[in-house]
Amino acid sequence: QVPLVESGGGLVQPGGSLRLSCEASRFTFSLYAMRWYRQAPGKERELVAGISSGSITNYADSVKGRFTISRDNSKYMVYLDMNSLKPEDTAVYYCNAVRFSTDTQYWGQGTQVTVSS
């Protein structure tokens, strides 16, 4: 079983909403900061949102006020609630876990989000 598995991607119309989920396993989830990245065709992977082990959040300017990251340590889950979606949000979204003290990180396989009418 891979350490991170994303789900929830799909096709949505502009202005719509989606919730991405990432299930973690095989590591001590509560000790890791969790992040969502995305990569659009022909572009570099970019950080979308992060949540620390202490649940402090940060967001890219392009998604502030529209996306919300959250975590449930009891379920080993991290979520990305995406509202007011725009065509430019179209990308493959990746879940990332990082523990800075041990320089350890894991990546999920990605989930496609397409915003189009």
C-alpha positions as CSV (number, residue, x, y, z in Angstrom):
1,Q,0.0,0.0,0.0
2,V,1.4,3.4,-1.0
3,P,1.8,6.0,1.8
4,L,-0.6,8.6,0.2
5,V,-3.7,8.0,-1.9
6,E,-5.6,10.9,-3.3
7,S,-9.3,10.9,-4.4
8,G,-12.1,13.3,-5.3
9,G,-10.9,14.7,-8.6
10,G,-13.1,15.1,-11.6
11,L,-14.7,17.4,-14.1
12,V,-16.5,20.5,-12.7
13,Q,-18.0,23.6,-14.2
14,P,-16.5,27.0,-13.5
15,G,-17.8,28.3,-10.2
16,G,-18.3,24.8,-8.9
17,S,-16.8,23.0,-5.9
18,L,-14.8,19.8,-5.3
19,R,-13.4,18.1,-2.2
20,L,-10.1,16.3,-2.6
21,S,-9.1,13.7,0.0
22,C,-5.8,12.2,0.8
23,E,-5.5,9.0,2.9
24,A,-2.2,8.4,4.6
25,S,-0.7,5.1,5.8
26,R,2.5,3.5,6.9
27,F,3.8,6.6,8.8
28,T,3.0,8.6,11.9
29,F,0.6,11.1,10.2
30,S,0.4,13.5,13.1
31,L,4.1,14.3,13.0
32,Y,4.0,15.4,9.3
33,A,3.1,18.7,7.7
34,M,0.7,18.0,4.8
35,R,0.5,19.9,1.5
36,W,-1.4,19.9,-1.7
37,Y,0.5,20.7,-4.9
38,R,-0.7,20.9,-8.4
39,Q,0.8,20.7,-11.8
40,A,-0.9,22.0,-15.0
41,P,0.3,20.8,-18.5
42,G,3.5,22.6,-19.5
43,K,3.9,24.2,-16.0
44,E,6.0,23.5,-13.0
45,R,4.5,21.9,-9.9
46,E,3.3,24.5,-7.5
47,L,2.3,24.6,-3.8
48,V,-1.4,25.2,-3.4
49,A,-1.9,24.8,0.4
50,G,-0.2,23.4,3.4
51,I,-1.2,22.5,7.0
52,S,1.4,22.0,9.7
53,S,1.4,19.2,12.3
54,G,-0.1,21.9,14.6
55,S,-2.8,22.7,12.0
56,I,-1.4,26.1,10.9
57,T,-2.4,26.7,7.4
58,N,-1.0,28.6,4.4
59,Y,-2.2,29.1,0.9
60,A,-1.0,30.3,-2.5
61,D,-2.3,33.7,-3.3
62,S,-4.2,32.3,-6.3
63,V,-6.4,30.2,-4.1
64,K,-6.8,32.3,-0.9
65,G,-10.4,32.7,0.0
66,R,-11.5,29.8,-2.3
67,F,-9.6,26.7,-1.0
68,T,-9.5,25.3,2.5
69,I,-7.1,22.7,3.7
70,S,-7.9,20.6,6.8
71,R,-6.7,17.4,8.4
72,D,-8.1,14.7,10.7
73,N,-5.3,13.0,12.5
74,S,-7.6,10.3,13.9
75,K,-8.4,9.2,10.4
76,Y,-5.0,9.9,8.8
77,M,-6.8,12.1,6.3
78,V,-6.1,15.5,4.7
79,Y,-8.7,17.4,2.7
80,L,-8.7,20.2,0.2
81,D,-12.1,21.9,-0.2
82,M,-12.1,23.9,-3.4
83,N,-14.8,26.5,-4.1
84,S,-15.4,29.0,-6.9
85,L,-13.3,26.9,-9.2
86,K,-11.8,28.5,-12.3
87,P,-10.5,27.0,-15.5
88,E,-7.0,27.9,-14.4
89,D,-7.4,25.6,-11.4
90,T,-7.2,22.7,-13.9
91,A,-4.3,20.5,-13.0
92,V,-3.2,17.2,-11.5
93,Y,-3.3,17.7,-7.7
94,Y,-0.8,15.9,-5.5
95,C,-0.8,15.2,-1.8
96,N,2.5,15.5,0.0
97,A,3.7,14.7,3.5
98,V,6.8,16.2,4.9
99,R,8.7,15.9,8.2
100,F,11.4,18.5,8.3
101,S,13.2,17.1,11.3
102,T,14.0,13.9,9.5
103,D,14.0,15.2,6.0
104,T,11.4,12.6,5.0
105,Q,8.6,13.1,2.6
106,Y,6.0,11.1,0.6
107,W,4.0,11.8,-2.5
108,G,0.7,10.6,-3.7
109,Q,0.0,9.5,-7.3
110,G,-2.1,12.6,-8.1
111,T,-5.7,13.2,-9.0
112,Q,-7.0,15.1,-12.0
113,V,-9.1,18.2,-11.6
114,T,-10.6,19.7,-14.7
115,V,-12.6,22.9,-14.6
116,S,-14.5,23.4,-17.8
117,S,-17.9,24.2,-19.2
